[in-house]
């Protein structure tokens, strides 16, 4: 029996839905397996290397400097002690006062020493009278001897008595001078100008002193302030560098400028001058003592305070500099990261000192044309690809 075509007819809505399904599946397969170069989205999301900033090393004429900690020290430091003993009667200064050389600081009871002066003067007068009498006796003995009225031994005796009387006069005169000096020493004077410390003895106390006293009483201390010393220790390597710069026959560093500052100061506002270098290196510390002198008109610099001194360790020379933060380490080596053709290349370098502006001197390993990573160092791995942006070293 023949089949009627109407038995296989499909409704039009179902046919339209089937066509849509077939087209959707085909579009999905094309998006997965089709050519990727035809997709603009895929081109835009292609990955690139991390961004770093690079710059050429900075070329500059510089001087190597060394900053060393030292201590200020008074040129004159005196322990005030009396030369004679006695009771202290006066203190003629205020603790911490500025005093001038020759000012009276302490007064000791002078009455016993005035009596000693009077006694010494009386003994001198007595000795002078004895000398005069012995002289007259010698003259008489000489006249009598010429007339042969006395033996020669009598003349010799009168001569010896006259010499003894002269010696007694000289001894009495020296004793008088000693007594007068002791009387002067009852007024203790300032030996130098400067600032005096606190009194250690008050009036009414007994002062022990004199030639037979091993430890005279300490009354006060006095230090000079203007000018003032600045002492510091220089390492053997730095001393040898200074010696190489010195001219033949000259002591290294003596007469050189020494900029100095306090620990709370910036810059180098104080200008000192080196006036002494010790004659040997301390074998225990490997350093040598150096001293500079500088003016202290405002007395702000106090002995015992610490400060810093800056010394030139080389003559001017041309050098390449990079930021100190651009230097990294690899075990025992110092490295800087350079970028060449978009690739990070580590460069071993030999470093010099850090300059006051924070830049590090590179003695070996770099050329003026190298492009050094100055920003983004953490993203610059050796051998990695990076996107280099040009920058500058301030």
Buried (B, 14 or more C-beta within 10 A) or exposed (E): EEEEEEEEEEEEEEEEEEEEEEEEEEEEEEEEEEEEEEEEEEEEEEEEBBEBBBBBBBEBEBEBBBEBEBBBBBBEEBEBBBBBBBEBBEBEBEEEEEBEEEBBBBBBBBEBBBEBBEEBBEBBEEBBEBBEEBBEBBEEBEEBBEEEEBEEEBBEBBBEBBEEBBEBBEEBBEBBEEBBEBBEBBBBBBBBBBBBBEBEBEEEEEBBBBEEBEEBBEBBBBBBBBBBBBBBBBBEEBBEBBEEBEEEEEEBBBEBBBBBBBEEEEEBEBEBBBBBBBEEBEEEEEBBBBBBBBEBEEEEBBBEBEBBBBBBBBEEEEBBBBBEEBBBEEEEEBBBBBBEEEBBBBBEBEBBBBBEEEBBBBEEBBEEEBBBBBBBBEBBEEEBBBEBEEBEBE
